[in-house]
Amino acid sequence: MWDPADAAWEENLGAARAYYEAYATLAAPVTASIMDKPIGQWLANARKKHGLGKNPATAARRAALLAAIDADWRPDWPIDWQRSYAALKTALGPAAGEGGALAFVEPGAMVRGVDVGRWLAVQRQDWDRLAPGQRERLEQLGVRPLSAAEKPAAAARGKGASAAFERGVSALAQYVEREGRAVVPRSWVEQLPDGPQRLGVWLSNTRSRRAGLSEEQRGRLTALGVDWA
């Protein structure tokens, strides 16, 4: 018998296929839409408990259909990490898997709003913090952890990154105290005593690099109301 709920689910599945064809991932932000479908929210709901339905057979069939589109549609790590990984893979294109090609992916290289160069540097520096599955996927692209010779320079850069993080948190705290929420327009510039802070861009980049943040840093941002979905 024709079931309206099943029909609606199949329509959203078609939108998911279209999204994957466009972005090479189903790690869509919750605000994403395609074919007039709120595909980002639909996928976020699908990842939740019973998000594919309470009937085990139906849920298993639907999970298999999504996995056929993208095996990592429901990863064991943050969705924003998977989205950044897909952006890096897109940046490499046919050169994916060739370690030498990564030398051309430097900080500032933007793909779909993700600074893939900076994100890549964080993954190499924090290699031991990554899950085995994350390391495996990066290795498939030719990514390797920092060598012993590279670590001192990365540590020096890290001090500057720490200062930038603290400044961003200060700006966000000031914004939240005034506005009552941590939803910041990407173009928003917060005025601090020592000058302007591009808070919207900083927050967007920080969320996309969540995997590279320490537990303490993530906790501070969560306490300010940052939504990691």
C-alpha positions in Angstrom: 0.0 0.0 0.0 1.1 3.5 -0.7 2.4 5.2 2.4 2.7 9.1 2.4 5.5 8.9 5.0 7.5 6.5 2.8 6.9 8.6 -0.3 8.1 11.7 1.5 11.2 9.9 2.7 12.0 8.7 -0.8 11.7 12.3 -2.1 14.2 13.4 0.6 16.5 10.5 -0.4 16.4 11.9 -4.0 17.5 15.3 -2.6 20.2 13.6 -0.7 21.6 12.1 -3.9 21.5 15.5 -5.5 23.3 17.0 -2.6 26.0 14.4 -2.8 26.5 14.9 -6.5 27.0 18.6 -5.8 29.2 18.4 -2.7 30.6 14.8 -2.6 29.4 14.3 1.0 26.2 14.0 3.0 27.9 15.9 5.9 25.6 18.8 5.2 25.2 21.7 7.6 21.7 21.8 9.2 20.9 24.9 7.2 21.6 23.2 3.8 18.8 22.8 1.3 18.5 21.5 -2.2 15.6 20.8 -4.6 13.5 22.8 -2.2 14.2 20.3 0.6 15.8 21.1 4.0 18.3 18.3 3.4 20.6 19.4 6.2 18.0 19.1 8.9 16.6 16.0 7.3 20.0 14.3 7.5 20.6 15.5 11.0 17.2 14.0 12.1 18.1 10.7 10.3 21.3 10.4 12.3 19.4 10.5 15.6 18.1 7.5 17.5 15.0 6.2 15.7 15.6 8.9 13.0 15.1 6.2 10.3 12.0 4.9 11.9 11.2 2.6 14.8 10.7 -0.4 12.6 14.1 -2.3 12.5 13.6 -3.6 9.0 12.6 -0.1 7.7 15.5 1.6 9.5 18.0 -1.0 8.2 16.8 -0.5 4.6 16.9 3.2 4.8 20.4 3.2 6.4 21.6 1.0 3.5 20.2 3.4 0.9 22.0 6.3 2.6 25.2 4.4 2.9 25.0 3.5 -0.8 25.2 7.3 -1.5 27.8 8.1 1.1 29.4 5.4 3.3 30.2 8.2 5.8 26.7 9.7 6.0 26.7 8.9 9.8 30.3 9.0 10.9 31.6 8.1 14.4 33.2 11.6 14.6 31.8 15.1 14.3 29.9 16.0 11.2 31.8 19.2 10.7 35.1 17.1 10.6 33.6 15.0 7.9 32.5 18.1 6.0 36.0 19.5 6.2 37.5 16.2 5.1 35.2 16.2 2.0 36.3 19.7 1.2 40.0 18.7 1.4 39.3 15.8 -0.9 37.5 18.1 -3.3 40.5 20.5 -3.2 42.9 17.7 -4.2 40.6 16.3 -6.9 42.3 13.6 -9.1 45.5 14.1 -7.0 43.9 12.7 -3.9 46.2 10.0 -2.5 49.3 11.7 -3.8 51.1 13.2 -0.7 53.1 15.6 -2.8 49.9 17.4 -3.9 49.2 18.4 -0.3 52.1 20.8 -0.4 50.0 23.1 -2.5 47.1 23.1 0.1 48.2 26.0 2.3 46.4 28.0 5.0 44.0 30.3 3.3 42.9 27.8 0.6 39.1 28.0 0.9 36.7 25.3 -0.4 33.0 25.7 0.3 33.7 28.0 3.2 36.3 25.7 4.8 40.0 26.8 5.1 41.2 23.4 4.1 44.9 24.4 4.4 44.6 25.4 8.0 42.3 22.4 8.7 44.9 20.1 7.2 47.7 21.6 9.3 45.6 21.0 12.5 45.0 17.4 11.6 48.7 16.7 11.0 49.6 18.5 14.3 47.0 16.7 16.4 47.2 13.3 14.7 47.3 11.4 17.9 43.9 12.9 18.9 42.2 11.6 15.8 40.1 8.4 15.8 41.6 5.5 13.8 38.9 5.9 11.1 39.8 9.6 10.8 43.5 8.8 10.4 42.7 6.1 7.8 40.7 8.5 5.7 43.4 11.1 5.8 46.1 8.5 4.9 44.0 7.6 1.8 44.5 11.2 0.7 48.3 11.0 1.3 48.2 12.9 4.6 50.8 12.0 7.2 51.4 13.3 10.8 54.0 15.9 11.4 57.6 14.6 11.4 59.8 15.3 14.5 61.6 18.0 12.5 58.3 19.8 11.7 56.8 19.8 15.2 58.9 22.6 16.7 57.7 25.0 13.9 54.1 23.9 14.4 54.4 24.4 18.1 55.5 28.0 17.5 52.6 28.6 15.2 50.4 27.1 17.8 51.2 29.9 20.3 49.8 32.4 17.8 46.8 30.2 17.2 46.1 30.1 21.0 46.2 33.9 21.2 43.8 34.1 18.3 41.5 31.6 20.0 41.4 33.6 23.2 40.7 36.8 21.3 37.8 35.1 19.5 36.4 33.7 22.7 36.5 37.2 24.3 34.6 38.7 21.3 32.0 35.9 21.4 31.5 36.2 25.2 30.9 40.0 24.7 28.5 39.3 21.8 26.5 36.7 23.8 26.3 38.9 26.9 24.8 41.6 24.7 22.6 39.6 22.3 21.7 36.7 24.5 22.7 34.0 22.0 25.7 32.6 20.1 24.1 32.8 16.6 26.5 35.2 14.8 26.1 36.4 11.2 29.1 35.4 9.2 29.8 39.1 8.2 29.6 40.3 11.8 32.5 42.3 13.2 32.7 42.7 17.0 34.5 45.7 18.4 36.9 44.8 21.2 38.9 47.4 23.2 42.1 46.6 21.2 40.3 46.7 17.8 37.8 44.9 15.6 37.4 41.1 15.6 35.7 39.4 12.6 33.6 37.2 14.9 31.3 35.7 12.3 34.2 34.4 10.2 36.2 33.3 13.3 33.3 31.3 14.7 32.5 29.7 11.4 36.1 28.6 10.9 36.4 27.5 14.5 33.3 25.3 14.2 34.7 23.7 11.0 37.9 22.9 12.8 36.3 21.4 15.8 38.4 18.2 15.6 41.5 20.3 16.1 40.2 22.0 19.3 41.1 20.7 22.7 38.3 19.4 25.0 38.8 22.5 27.2 38.4 24.8 24.2 35.2 23.0 23.0 33.8 23.1 26.5 34.3 26.9 26.7 32.5 27.4 23.4 29.7 25.1 24.3 29.2 26.9 27.6 28.8 30.1 25.5 26.0 28.4 23.6 27.8 27.3 20.4 25.8 24.8 18.4 28.1 22.1 16.9 25.5 20.5 14.6 
